[in-house]
């Protein structure tokens, strides 16, 4: 079960990374 929790956390990390990148694109505009 511990492995399952680790996989879910890893999947959430990428979702949180995209937001910051979008902000950077707005600054370049």
C-alpha positions as CSV (number, residue, x, y, z in Angstrom):
1,X,0.0,0.0,0.0
2,X,2.9,2.3,0.7
3,X,4.0,2.0,-3.0
4,X,0.5,3.2,-4.0
5,X,0.8,6.3,-1.9
6,X,4.2,7.1,-3.4
7,X,2.8,6.8,-7.0
8,X,-0.1,9.1,-6.2
9,X,2.3,11.8,-4.7
10,X,4.6,11.5,-7.8
11,X,1.6,12.0,-10.1
12,X,0.5,15.2,-8.2
13,X,4.0,16.7,-8.4
14,X,3.9,17.2,-12.2
15,X,0.4,18.8,-11.9
16,X,1.9,21.4,-9.5
17,X,4.9,22.0,-11.8
18,X,2.9,23.1,-14.8
19,X,1.3,26.1,-13.0
20,X,4.6,27.8,-12.3
21,X,5.7,27.4,-15.9
22,X,2.5,29.1,-17.1
23,X,3.3,32.1,-14.9
24,X,6.7,32.4,-16.4
25,X,5.2,32.5,-19.9
26,X,2.9,35.3,-18.9
27,X,6.0,37.3,-17.7
28,X,7.7,36.7,-21.1
29,X,4.6,38.1,-22.9
